[in-house]
């Protein structure tokens, strides 16, 4: 790590355009003011990154998370049990995004906002800080199984503070203190209001490839909960106009409340999931 920190050098920046991912690849320097290209995807793996969609840009993200690889050929290593999330994000401004998504996991509809509060600068503020808030509706809850179910029980909320730093041209790190609330929880002893700390990072392998990882530390999980903290690792491939993310994780849900509160897989016994995100900028 010491050697990596010694690699900080001035890199000439020519013809930078925030609206072109290929240009962003060519101007990958921490010496910009403000810092650019801390993360290339809107997510690290599961957690939101501090990247935002540019003003007037529309980004469409298709996410697939397959079933557990543990069952092998019985479900073709999870490919028979895929869940899908479609996410639409629009840049109202360079520092403010709105999003709408639908996930087949628990048939969740979600709206979100993401907004930049502070930005890392050379010889200035050392971090980029972004807020993220989401509101979701779980439409899969069945009144036949839950006779006392009301509409309010379907609702959930998320509030995150995303704090990132581009350490050098290759390494970016992020902390994500998170509060989330579900009006209905599966485990009776679980508090509806839950807290977690996300930790993630990106290491650039080449102009177009990076390795990414994140982990969610649930701070008040019930003692009798069967769910696990989400640990994820993957690779990003950048091409003109989109980022392709491939990853392995022990949480099948792709919404924050789901992967933090209901991650069912366990890496220690081979119970994890393969997935990918494909984003396209319009």
KASULPE-V273937 format. One record per residue. N is the residue number from 1. RES is the residue in three letters. PHI is phi in whole degrees, 0 to 359 (* if undefined). OMEGA is omega in whole degrees, -180 to 180 (999 if undefined). D_LAST is the distance of its C-alpha to the last C-alpha in Angstrom with 1 decimal. Layout:
# KASULPE-V273937
n:N res:RES phi:PHI omega:OMEGA d_last:D_LAST
n:N res:RES phi:PHI omega:OMEGA d_last:D_LAST
This chain:
# KASULPE-V273937
n:1 res:UNK phi:* omega:179 d_last:37.7
n:2 res:UNK phi:300 omega:180 d_last:40.0
n:3 res:UNK phi:295 omega:179 d_last:39.2
n:4 res:UNK phi:296 omega:-179 d_last:35.5
n:5 res:UNK phi:293 omega:179 d_last:36.0
n:6 res:UNK phi:281 omega:-177 d_last:38.0
n:7 res:UNK phi:273 omega:-179 d_last:35.1
n:8 res:UNK phi:294 omega:179 d_last:33.6
n:9 res:UNK phi:222 omega:174 d_last:33.6
n:10 res:UNK phi:287 omega:178 d_last:32.1
n:11 res:UNK phi:238 omega:179 d_last:29.2
n:12 res:UNK phi:300 omega:180 d_last:28.3
n:13 res:UNK phi:244 omega:-179 d_last:24.8
n:14 res:UNK phi:234 omega:170 d_last:23.6
n:15 res:UNK phi:56 omega:179 d_last:20.5
n:16 res:UNK phi:285 omega:174 d_last:18.4
n:17 res:UNK phi:226 omega:-179 d_last:14.8
n:18 res:UNK phi:292 omega:-175 d_last:13.2
n:19 res:UNK phi:272 omega:-177 d_last:9.7
n:20 res:UNK phi:233 omega:-177 d_last:10.5
n:21 res:UNK phi:296 omega:179 d_last:11.8
n:22 res:UNK phi:293 omega:176 d_last:14.4
n:23 res:UNK phi:297 omega:-180 d_last:15.8
n:24 res:UNK phi:298 omega:177 d_last:16.0
n:25 res:UNK phi:298 omega:-175 d_last:18.1
n:26 res:UNK phi:283 omega:-177 d_last:20.4
n:27 res:UNK phi:241 omega:-174 d_last:21.0
n:28 res:UNK phi:271 omega:-176 d_last:22.1
n:29 res:UNK phi:222 omega:177 d_last:25.0
n:30 res:UNK phi:278 omega:-176 d_last:26.7
n:31 res:UNK phi:267 omega:171 d_last:28.3
n:32 res:UNK phi:295 omega:171 d_last:25.3
n:33 res:UNK phi:234 omega:0 d_last:26.0
n:34 res:UNK phi:279 omega:-179 d_last:24.2
n:35 res:UNK phi:294 omega:180 d_last:23.6
n:36 res:UNK phi:239 omega:172 d_last:20.1
n:37 res:UNK phi:57 omega:175 d_last:18.8
n:38 res:UNK phi:299 omega:171 d_last:21.2
n:39 res:UNK phi:229 omega:180 d_last:19.0
n:40 res:UNK phi:264 omega:178 d_last:15.9
n:41 res:UNK phi:257 omega:177 d_last:15.0
n:42 res:UNK phi:291 omega:173 d_last:14.8
n:43 res:UNK phi:239 omega:171 d_last:18.0
n:44 res:UNK phi:286 omega:164 d_last:21.0
n:45 res:UNK phi:226 omega:173 d_last:22.1
n:46 res:UNK phi:269 omega:-176 d_last:23.1
n:47 res:UNK phi:283 omega:172 d_last:23.0
n:48 res:UNK phi:299 omega:172 d_last:20.2
n:49 res:UNK phi:264 omega:179 d_last:19.9
n:50 res:UNK phi:274 omega:176 d_last:19.8
n:51 res:UNK phi:286 omega:176 d_last:16.3
n:52 res:UNK phi:236 omega:174 d_last:14.1
n:53 res:UNK phi:286 omega:-178 d_last:10.4
n:54 res:UNK phi:290 omega:-178 d_last:10.6
n:55 res:UNK phi:304 omega:177 d_last:11.4
n:56 res:UNK phi:67 omega:175 d_last:9.2
n:57 res:UNK phi:270 omega:178 d_last:6.0
n:58 res:UNK phi:239 omega:-180 d_last:5.1
n:59 res:UNK phi:244 omega:179 d_last:6.1
n:60 res:UNK phi:246 omega:-178 d_last:8.0
n:61 res:UNK phi:243 omega:174 d_last:11.2
n:62 res:UNK phi:255 omega:-179 d_last:14.0
n:63 res:UNK phi:240 omega:175 d_last:17.3
n:64 res:UNK phi:240 omega:173 d_last:20.6
n:65 res:UNK phi:231 omega:-175 d_last:23.9
n:66 res:UNK phi:277 omega:179 d_last:26.9
n:67 res:UNK phi:287 omega:-177 d_last:30.5
n:68 res:UNK phi:296 omega:177 d_last:33.1
n:69 res:UNK phi:283 omega:-173 d_last:34.1
n:70 res:UNK phi:299 omega:-175 d_last:37.7
n:71 res:UNK phi:280 omega:174 d_last:38.7
n:72 res:UNK phi:61 omega:-174 d_last:38.1
n:73 res:UNK phi:287 omega:179 d_last:38.4
n:74 res:UNK phi:301 omega:175 d_last:39.2
n:75 res:UNK phi:235 omega:179 d_last:35.6
n:76 res:UNK phi:53 omega:178 d_last:34.4
n:77 res:UNK phi:55 omega:175 d_last:33.7
n:78 res:UNK phi:95 omega:-176 d_last:31.5
n:79 res:UNK phi:293 omega:178 d_last:29.3
n:80 res:UNK phi:281 omega:-172 d_last:31.0
n:81 res:UNK phi:238 omega:-175 d_last:30.1
n:82 res:UNK phi:284 omega:167 d_last:26.4
n:83 res:UNK phi:242 omega:-173 d_last:24.6
n:84 res:UNK phi:231 omega:173 d_last:20.9
n:85 res:UNK phi:231 omega:175 d_last:18.6
n:86 res:UNK phi:251 omega:-174 d_last:15.3
n:87 res:UNK phi:231 omega:180 d_last:13.5
n:88 res:UNK phi:245 omega:-178 d_last:10.9
n:89 res:UNK phi:234 omega:-179 d_last:10.4
n:90 res:UNK phi:237 omega:178 d_last:9.7
n:91 res:UNK phi:272 omega:175 d_last:10.9
n:92 res:UNK phi:295 omega:172 d_last:13.8
n:93 res:UNK phi:213 omega:179 d_last:14.9
n:94 res:UNK phi:296 omega:-177 d_last:14.8
n:95 res:UNK phi:245 omega:-178 d_last:17.6
n:96 res:UNK phi:213 omega:-180 d_last:16.8
n:97 res:UNK phi:239 omega:170 d_last:14.4
n:98 res:UNK phi:236 omega:-178 d_last:15.0
n:99 res:UNK phi:221 omega:176 d_last:14.5
n:100 res:UNK phi:222 omega:-179 d_last:15.8
n:101 res:UNK phi:217 omega:173 d_last:16.9
n:102 res:UNK phi:221 omega:-179 d_last:19.5
n:103 res:UNK phi:243 omega:177 d_last:21.6
n:104 res:UNK phi:285 omega:174 d_last:24.2
n:105 res:UNK phi:287 omega:-176 d_last:26.4
n:106 res:UNK phi:61 omega:177 d_last:28.7
n:107 res:UNK phi:48 omega:-174 d_last:26.3
n:108 res:UNK phi:267 omega:169 d_last:24.8
n:109 res:UNK phi:256 omega:-176 d_last:22.5
n:110 res:UNK phi:219 omega:169 d_last:21.2
n:111 res:UNK phi:242 omega:-176 d_last:19.7
n:112 res:UNK phi:211 omega:169 d_last:19.2
n:113 res:UNK phi:230 omega:180 d_last:18.9
n:114 res:UNK phi:220 omega:-170 d_last:18.5
n:115 res:UNK phi:213 omega:-179 d_last:19.9
n:116 res:UNK phi:274 omega:179 d_last:21.2
n:117 res:UNK phi:259 omega:179 d_last:24.9
n:118 res:UNK phi:216 omega:-177 d_last:26.0
n:119 res:UNK phi:229 omega:177 d_last:24.6
n:120 res:UNK phi:296 omega:179 d_last:26.6
n:121 res:UNK phi:223 omega:175 d_last:28.0
n:122 res:UNK phi:297 omega:179 d_last:30.4
n:123 res:UNK phi:57 omega:180 d_last:34.0
n:124 res:UNK phi:224 omega:-178 d_last:32.6
n:125 res:UNK phi:296 omega:-170 d_last:31.4
n:126 res:UNK phi:275 omega:-175 d_last:31.3
n:127 res:UNK phi:226 omega:165 d_last:28.5
n:128 res:UNK phi:259 omega:-179 d_last:25.1
n:129 res:UNK phi:237 omega:-177 d_last:25.5
n:130 res:UNK phi:230 omega:174 d_last:22.8
n:131 res:UNK phi:261 omega:177 d_last:23.7
n:132 res:UNK phi:221 omega:177 d_last:22.2
n:133 res:UNK phi:228 omega:-179 d_last:23.6
n:134 res:UNK phi:221 omega:177 d_last:23.0
n:135 res:UNK phi:227 omega:-175 d_last:24.9
n:136 res:UNK phi:231 omega:176 d_last:25.3
n:137 res:UNK phi:233 omega:178 d_last:27.3
n:138 res:UNK phi:268 omega:-176 d_last:29.0
n:139 res:UNK phi:270 omega:-178 d_last:29.7
n:140 res:UNK phi:275 omega:179 d_last:31.5
n:141 res:UNK phi:299 omega:-171 d_last:34.7
n:142 res:UNK phi:250 omega:-179 d_last:37.4
n:143 res:UNK phi:292 omega:176 d_last:40.1
n:144 res:UNK phi:296 omega:178 d_last:42.5
n:145 res:UNK phi:271 omega:-179 d_last:42.5
n:146 res:UNK phi:233 omega:-173 d_last:42.2
n:147 res:UNK phi:299 omega:179 d_last:44.5
n:148 res:UNK phi:269 omega:-177 d_last:44.1
n:149 res:UNK phi:297 omega:172 d_last:40.3
n:150 res:UNK phi:238 omega:-178 d_last:38.9
n:151 res:UNK phi:303 omega:-178 d_last:35.3
n:152 res:UNK phi:299 omega:-180 d_last:35.5
n:153 res:UNK phi:290 omega:180 d_last:36.0
n:154 res:UNK phi:279 omega:-169 d_last:32.6
n:155 res:UNK phi:267 omega:175 d_last:30.9
n:156 res:UNK phi:214 omega:-175 d_last:29.8
n:157 res:UNK phi:222 omega:178 d_last:28.5
n:158 res:UNK phi:223 omega:172 d_last:27.1
n:159 res:UNK phi:223 omega:-178 d_last:27.5
n:160 res:UNK phi:229 omega:169 d_last:26.6
n:161 res:UNK phi:244 omega:-177 d_last:27.1
n:162 res:UNK phi:258 omega:-176 d_last:25.2
n:163 res:UNK phi:239 omega:-176 d_last:27.2
n:164 res:UNK phi:237 omega:173 d_last:26.1
n:165 res:UNK phi:219 omega:172 d_last:27.6
n:166 res:UNK phi:274 omega:-174 d_last:26.6
n:167 res:UNK phi:290 omega:175 d_last:30.1
n:168 res:UNK phi:204 omega:-175 d_last:29.5
n:169 res:UNK phi:295 omega:-178 d_last:27.1
n:170 res:UNK phi:254 omega:-169 d_last:27.3
n:171 res:UNK phi:247 omega:173 d_last:28.0
n:172 res:UNK phi:231 omega:-178 d_last:26.1
n:173 res:UNK phi:232 omega:-179 d_last:27.8
n:174 res:UNK phi:212 omega:167 d_last:27.1
n:175 res:UNK phi:246 omega:-177 d_last:29.3
n:176 res:UNK phi:222 omega:171 d_last:28.1
n:177 res:UNK phi:300 omega:-169 d_last:31.0
n:178 res:UNK phi:225 omega:168 d_last:30.1
n:179 res:UNK phi:243 omega:174 d_last:31.7
n:180 res:UNK phi:219 omega:-174 d_last:31.0
n:181 res:UNK phi:224 omega:173 d_last:33.0
n:182 res:UNK phi:241 omega:179 d_last:33.5
n:183 res:UNK phi:290 omega:173 d_last:35.8
n:184 res:UNK phi:232 omega:177 d_last:36.9
n:185 res:UNK phi:241 omega:-176 d_last:37.6
n:186 res:UNK phi:289 omega:-178 d_last:38.8
n:187 res:UNK phi:269 omega:-173 d_last:41.5
n:188 res:UNK phi:300 omega:-177 d_last:44.2
n:189 res:UNK phi:276 omega:-179 d_last:45.1
n:190 res:UNK phi:282 omega:173 d_last:41.6
n:191 res:UNK phi:297 omega:177 d_last:40.8
n:192 res:UNK phi:293 omega:177 d_last:38.0
n:193 res:UNK phi:271 omega:-174 d_last:36.8
n:194 res:UNK phi:229 omega:-174 d_last:35.9
n:195 res:UNK phi:228 omega:-180 d_last:35.1
n:196 res:UNK phi:208 omega:174 d_last:33.5
n:197 res:UNK phi:236 omega:178 d_last:32.7
n:198 res:UNK phi:266 omega:178 d_last:29.8
n:199 res:UNK phi:229 omega:-178 d_last:30.1
n:200 res:UNK phi:208 omega:179 d_last:27.5
n:201 res:UNK phi:193 omega:179 d_last:26.6
n:202 res:UNK phi:225 omega:174 d_last:24.8
n:203 res:UNK phi:237 omega:-176 d_last:26.7
n:204 res:UNK phi:282 omega:179 d_last:25.2
n:205 res:UNK phi:266 omega:179 d_last:26.8
n:206 res:UNK phi:200 omega:-179 d_last:25.2
n:207 res:UNK phi:302 omega:-174 d_last:22.3
n:208 res:UNK phi:245 omega:-176 d_last:20.1
n:209 res:UNK phi:243 omega:172 d_last:22.1
n:210 res:UNK phi:216 omega:173 d_last:23.3
n:211 res:UNK phi:253 omega:-176 d_last:25.5
n:212 res:UNK phi:236 omega:176 d_last:24.7
n:213 res:UNK phi:206 omega:171 d_last:27.1
n:214 res:UNK phi:211 omega:-177 d_last:27.7
n:215 res:UNK phi:216 omega:179 d_last:30.6
n:216 res:UNK phi:246 omega:179 d_last:31.4
n:217 res:UNK phi:264 omega:179 d_last:34.9
n:218 res:UNK phi:285 omega:-171 d_last:35.9
n:219 res:UNK phi:265 omega:-179 d_last:38.6
n:220 res:UNK phi:221 omega:177 d_last:40.4
n:221 res:UNK phi:290 omega:179 d_last:40.1
n:222 res:UNK phi:298 omega:-177 d_last:43.1
n:223 res:UNK phi:298 omega:-178 d_last:45.8
n:224 res:UNK phi:265 omega:-178 d_last:45.8
n:225 res:UNK phi:287 omega:176 d_last:42.1
n:226 res:UNK phi:276 omega:-172 d_last:41.2
n:227 res:UNK phi:275 omega:-174 d_last:37.7
n:228 res:UNK phi:240 omega:172 d_last:36.7
n:229 res:UNK phi:291 omega:-177 d_last:34.7
n:230 res:UNK phi:280 omega:174 d_last:31.4
n:231 res:UNK phi:237 omega:-174 d_last:31.3
n:232 res:UNK phi:222 omega:177 d_last:28.2
n:233 res:UNK phi:216 omega:-178 d_last:27.6
n:234 res:UNK phi:195 omega:-179 d_last:24.9
n:235 res:UNK phi:231 omega:174 d_last:23.0
n:236 res:UNK phi:252 omega:173 d_last:19.5
n:237 res:UNK phi:240 omega:-178 d_last:18.3
n:238 res:UNK phi:259 omega:173 d_last:15.6
n:239 res:UNK phi:227 omega:-178 d_last:14.0
n:240 res:UNK phi:301 omega:174 d_last:11.6
n:241 res:UNK phi:90 omega:179 d_last:8.0
n:242 res:UNK phi:204 omega:176 d_last:9.6
n:243 res:UNK phi:239 omega:178 d_last:12.9
n:244 res:UNK phi:252 omega:-178 d_last:15.5
n:245 res:UNK phi:248 omega:177 d_last:18.2
n:246 res:UNK phi:241 omega:-173 d_last:21.6
n:247 res:UNK phi:204 omega:171 d_last:24.4
n:248 res:UNK phi:237 omega:-177 d_last:27.7
n:249 res:UNK phi:206 omega:177 d_last:28.7
n:250 res:UNK phi:261 omega:177 d_last:31.6
n:251 res:UNK phi:233 omega:-178 d_last:29.6
n:252 res:UNK phi:277 omega:179 d_last:27.9
n:253 res:UNK phi:292 omega:-180 d_last:26.2
n:254 res:UNK phi:247 omega:173 d_last:22.8
n:255 res:UNK phi:268 omega:-174 d_last:23.3
n:256 res:UNK phi:303 omega:-180 d_last:25.2
n:257 res:UNK phi:300 omega:-178 d_last:28.3
n:258 res:UNK phi:285 omega:-175 d_last:28.5
n:259 res:UNK phi:287 omega:176 d_last:28.3
n:260 res:UNK phi:276 omega:-174 d_last:30.5
n:261 res:UNK phi:265 omega:-173 d_last:33.0
n:262 res:UNK phi:223 omega:175 d_last:33.1
n:263 res:UNK phi:288 omega:-170 d_last:32.5
n:264 res:UNK phi:263 omega:-176 d_last:35.1
n:265 res:UNK phi:279 omega:180 d_last:35.0
n:266 res:UNK phi:221 omega:-178 d_last:37.5
n:267 res:UNK phi:302 omega:-174 d_last:37.0
n:268 res:UNK phi:294 omega:178 d_last:40.7
n:269 res:UNK phi:246 omega:176 d_last:41.4
n:270 res:UNK phi:77 omega:-178 d_last:38.4
n:271 res:UNK phi:264 omega:179 d_last:36.6
n:272 res:UNK phi:217 omega:-169 d_last:32.9
n:273 res:UNK phi:233 omega:171 d_last:29.6
n:274 res:UNK phi:263 omega:178 d_last:27.0
n:275 res:UNK phi:205 omega:175 d_last:23.4
n:276 res:UNK phi:207 omega:173 d_last:19.9
n:277 res:UNK phi:239 omega:176 d_last:16.4
n:278 res:UNK phi:234 omega:-179 d_last:13.3
n:279 res:UNK phi:248 omega:179 d_last:10.0
n:280 res:UNK phi:226 omega:-179 d_last:6.6
n:281 res:UNK phi:264 omega:177 d_last:3.8
n:282 res:UNK phi:242 omega:999 d_last:0.0
